Amino acid sequence: MTNRVAWAAIALWILTIAAAGLLFVRGSTVPAQDGRTSILLSVGDRDFVFDEMRSLLVAIRDISDGLNRNDTAEVVKAARGVGMAAAHDAAPTLMARLPLDFKRIAMPLHAGFDDLAAAAEHGESSAALAGRLIEQLDRCIGCHAAFRIDIEHRADDVRP
């Protein structure tokens, strides 16, 4: 009897790990009618992601302003503000709901802003920094072309 319980526990453990791995890769997604992948999130998680996207837009604006005025300190501050340190604010449950392909865009995006800040600190030219910013914008465009974020509706949702 002990062997059966042990084997059942091992099997359950393996199934749990496999399910968690599948969720990490696939996330909570469905195909969207517009050809993109719809990521299904709670209202709170969607708002968190949208707030992060808005902070990226503000940083891009501030970096552009800093480049325009040759203000390296502003470029560095804005870029660092949305670097990898900002990516660590996401809850693990939210990260599990995001598909791997989304994370493959988001993590290099944050790291790219750290790289941009470091390049500015090391005296890279405004033209080269602007090129780096365009690469960051290309990541944003690619992500928005591939994904959309929708509210996950649950069976227990109450609708008027």
N, C-alpha and C positions, 0 to 999 in steps of 0.2 A: 504494500500500500504506500509506503514512503517513497518508493521509486516513482510510482504514478504521480504523486503530488509534486515531486521534484521535476519530473518531465513536463507536467502541466504548467508549472511555474516558469520553466525555461521557455516553453512554447509561447506562453502569454507574454513573457518578456520580449521575445523575438518579434512577435506580432506588434507589440507596442512600439518597439524601435523602428520597425518597417513602416508603420503608419506615420510616426513622427517624421521619418525621413521623406516619405512621400509628400506630406504636408509642407515640409521645408522646401522641397523642389517645386511642387505644383502650386502651393499656396491655396488660397480660397478664390478660385477663378472659374469663369464660364466664358464661352465665346460670346462676343458682343455682336449685335446686328451690323455694326459699321466695319467689321473685319478686325477690330482690335480685340485684345483680351480684357475682359472686365474683371477687375479685382473687387471682390465683395467684402466690404468692411462695415463695422458698426459706425454709427454717426460720429461717435467720439474719435475712433481711429481715423475715419475719413477727414475729420476736421484737423486732427494732428498732422496728417500728411499734407493737407492743403495749406496749413500754417507754415509748414516747412518749405513748401514750394514758394509761397509768398516771400519767405525770408531769403530764399535763393534769388528771387527777382530783385529784391531790395539790394542784396549784395552785388548783383550784376550791375544795377544802376549806380551804386556807390563806387564800384571798381571803375566803371566807365567814366564817372565824374573825376575820380582820382587820376586816371590816365589822361583825361582831357586837361586837367590843371597841373599835371606833372607832380602830383602829391603822392609820393610813394607810401607814406605812412597811412593814408586813407585806403590805398589799394591793399596793403598788407592787412590792415584791421578788418576790412570788409571780407576779404578772402578767408582769413583765419576764422571769422565768425561763422562760416558755413562749411568749415573743413571737417575732418574726421571726428573732432571732439563733439560737433553738433550731431553727428550720426549716432552717437552712443545714447542719445536721449530716448530713442524709440524703445517701447516696451517689448520684451521677448515674445509676448503673445501677438503683437502686431507684426513683428518680424516673421513669425511663423506663417502668418496669413498672406504675406507678400511672396509671389513666385520668385524662383531663383533668377530667372531672366531679368526681372525688375531689380533685384538686389545686385545683379551683375552690372547694371547701369548706375544705380544709386551709389554704391560704395566707391567706384572709381571717380564719380562726380565729386563727392566730398574730398577724396584724396587729391583730385586735380586742383581744387581750390587751395589746399595746403601747398601743393607744388607751385601754384601761381604766386602765393604769398612768399614762399622761399625764393623764387626767381626774382621777385620785386626787391626783396631784401638784399639780394646779391647783385643788384644793379642792372638787371636785364632791361633792354630798351623798351620804351612804350610800345613800339610796333610789335616786338616779340611777345610782350604781355597781352596785347590786344589779340594776337593770334591764339594765345592760350585761352583767352576768354571766349573766342569763337569756337574753339574745340569744346569748351564746357557747354556752350549754347547748343552745339550739335548733339551733345548727349541729351540735353533737355528735349530737343526736338525729336530725337529718336525714341525716347521714352514715351512722350505724348503721342507719337504716331503708333506705338505698339500697344499702349495700355490706356485704360480709362478706369476710374474708380467710381463704383456704385455702392449704394446702401444695400447691405444684406438684409433681406426681409425674412423673418423667422415665422414659423407657424403660430407662435404665441403673440405675434405683433397685433396690437389692437388698432384697427383703422376705422375712421369715422364712416 
